[in-house]
Amino acid sequence: MARPSATAGRDAVVVLGTLVVLGLLGGVLWAMVVSPAEFTKLADGGTMSEDQLGRQFGADGWYVVIGAVAGFAAGLVLSWWRSRDPVLTSMLLVAGSVLASVVMALVGHLLGPGDPEAALQAASVGAHVPQRLDVGIRPVWPLGAYLRDTATVYLCWPVGALLGALFVLVGRAPGTADREVGHERPTSAARTAAAG
């Protein structure tokens, strides 16, 4: 029989590793489905129209959809599969989903368009230059201000994972297990009929 620390270590590797891989795949998918907003080159810089600003927020929307669905699926499957210690699995899901959210953002950023400032300098007037694929519209530095503006977007992964885990845990509640096996408690009418 495996020691508890060995099984906990295996659970940690499986849960964290799975979520990091899902974050990587989510970043690739995010870069594929998002059509980045574009700047239009002007004589003295660049500008972005209102419909392009809408596309900028659409990138965050896709991030949330992909992250929430992947997080929910991971929480559902990993809580069902690694169910020896539900508390440990839930804590690992939170830590792993935070990692997955960062990995997804980094991979999407790396696979998306390059630096728009350099491209705008090299572009001719009237040319369209795509914006970088980033979460939020604020630059990452200073970090505190960035996190205040983007924390709700990054939460899609942990919230999705915990909802998936909750779905499994509620399904395995003590009263539910008895009913699934056929050990349902008799109703008062059934007890009266059996006594009579």
C-alpha positions, 0 to 999 in steps of 0.5 A: 500500500502506498504511503499517504505522502506518496499518493498526495505527491502523485495527486499533486503532479497529476492535477498541477500537470494536467492544468498546466497542459490545459493552460498551454492548450487554452493559450494556443486556442485563444491565439487562434480564435481571437481576431486582435484589435487593429491600430490605424497608422496616422502621420503622428502615431496610431489610432483605434476606432470604436469597433476596434476597441470592442474587439479589444474587449472581445479578446478578454471575453474569449479568454474567459470562455475558454478558461471557464470551460477548461477549468470546469472540465478539469475540476469535474474530471480531476475531482472524480478521478483523484477523489481520495482526498477531496480537500487536497484535490480542491486545493490543488485545483485552485493552485493549478488553475491559477497556474493555468490562467497565467500559462494561457495568458503567456502562450496567447501573448507569445503566439499573438501579434508582435509589438504594435509600436515597432510595427506602427513606426515601420508602417505607412500611413493608413496601414492597419497594425494588430494589437498584442494579445493580452488580458486587459487593456492596461500594460502589465507594469505597474503590476498592482494596477494591472492586477486590479484591472484584470483579476476578474478575468483571471478568476475564470479558471479557478472559479470554473475548476471549483464549480466542476469539483463542487458538482462532483462532490455534491454528487458524492454526498453521503445521502446520494451514494445510498440512493444510487446503490438502491439503499433508499430509505423506505417512506412512511407509506412503504413502512405501513404497507410492510407492517400490515 
